[in-house]
Amino acid sequence: MSDLAQPSSRATIRAEAARIEAVFQAAGAAVVDTAILQPAEILLDLYGEDIRARAYVTSDPLKGEQMLRPDFTVPVVQMHMESAAEPARYTYSGEVFRRQEDDPRRASEYFQVGYEIMGAATPAEADAEVFALMQGILAPLNVTPATGDIGILMAAIDGLRTTDARKAALRRHVWRPRRFRALIERFSGRSPVPASRAALLAMEDPMADAGPLIGLRSEAEIAARIEALRADAEAAPIAEGEVALLSAVLSVRETCPNALERLRDIAVDMPAISGAVAALAARLEALEARGVDIAALPFETSYGRAQMEYYDGFVFGFSSAAHPDLPPVASGGRYDALTRRLGAGREIPAVGGVIRPGLVARLSAEGAA
Ligand SMILES: N[C@@H](Cc1c[nH]c[nH+]1)C(=O)O
């Protein structure tokens, strides 16, 4: 197998981006653009921990903290929610910026061409439209699809019989599978409370024994945190049976029809996921109606747990079959809750995805060589 061709020139990537954007326009999308400099204080939290750590942030004397846009979806949603917000399809093309902390071979600046559907009445159909459109564009390349559903994961967490604080912690850390597993171990009593925490909670008056305040947190914040730890220490462990059901949900990894059957079985004992499983069934029907071969389409409940933290439903990606170590050539998902956070309480259904024209150009060049 030959090595991957050199990265394409910027002119080639721009031409590829224009070609893909034209396909999105033909599908009904209006072209939008966003500023490269975005207000970090307002938007950065919406991306979650991973992107927060990787955004290029700089300070502007007049506008405050600014960042180089880490993606288009958040600014496009913001624009849509501020406008009249009729149902709409959008496309955009341009560079995004994310620091690479571990792998110097990964680009910290690259092109994306995106497609977003906001306010569509039938979520399953909008999910299928985005997926089928991207699959069609990538058809000449040797790519492998992956799908998942963050909504099923979140519903499984919500269904646990435990405190709201514990559910919130699990939801927040769904994106960090190792941390998530450690929390489950602790909340189910399988791993002991860390010794330093046990010692802290055993103190009569931890604040009195503390030295002078030197950190960023105020005394009230520290006291509230200790109180939360105390309440947590008193909460009953999550039952073994529930942990087993959650693990069963997390480990589903099958073709779509088999995954659906497996999840329906689990839902008998875990009715909290029934609604999300029905949404998966509706999506599969919509995908099939668009000609997607769902019998061969993989589904993995844990897929997407390392992607954008605003996803809350369908998630998907396409990776190069010959170069699985490359980042996904395309990826996307549903992000209804993000529209609520940017819409001052008003929520609309929204789903979309991006293609990386730089990777499309490289893979096409390799295929043609
Ligand atoms: N903005 C996402 C891709 C996406 C677009 N729409 C939905 N998801 C990303 O940069 O990974």
The ligand as an SDF file (V2000), in Angstrom:
LIG
                    3D

 11 11  0  0  0  0  0  0  0  0999 V2000
  -19.2280   21.5050   13.5130 N   0  0  0  0  0  0  0  0  0  0  0  0
  -18.9220   20.0940   13.5980 C   0  0  0  0  0  0  0  0  0  0  0  0
  -19.5250   19.3460   12.4550 C   0  0  0  0  0  0  0  0  0  0  0  0
  -20.9970   19.5530   12.3790 C   0  0  0  0  0  0  0  0  0  0  0  0
  -21.6910   20.3660   11.5910 C   0  0  0  0  0  0  0  0  0  0  0  0
  -22.9920   20.2270   11.9340 N   0  0  0  0  0  0  0  0  0  0  0  0
  -23.0840   19.3540   12.8830 C   0  0  0  0  0  0  0  0  0  0  0  0
  -21.8720   18.9510   13.1820 N   0  0  0  0  0  0  0  0  0  0  0  0
  -17.4060   19.9030   13.6310 C   0  0  0  0  0  0  0  0  0  0  0  0
  -16.6830   20.8370   13.3470 O   0  0  0  0  0  0  0  0  0  0  0  0
  -16.9520   18.8270   13.9220 O   0  0  0  0  0  0  0  0  0  0  0  0
  1  2  1  0
  2  3  1  0
  2  9  1  0
  3  4  1  0
  4  5  2  0
  4  8  1  0
  5  6  1  0
  6  7  1  0
  7  8  2  0
  9 10  2  0
  9 11  1  0
M  CHG  1   8   1
M  END
$$$$
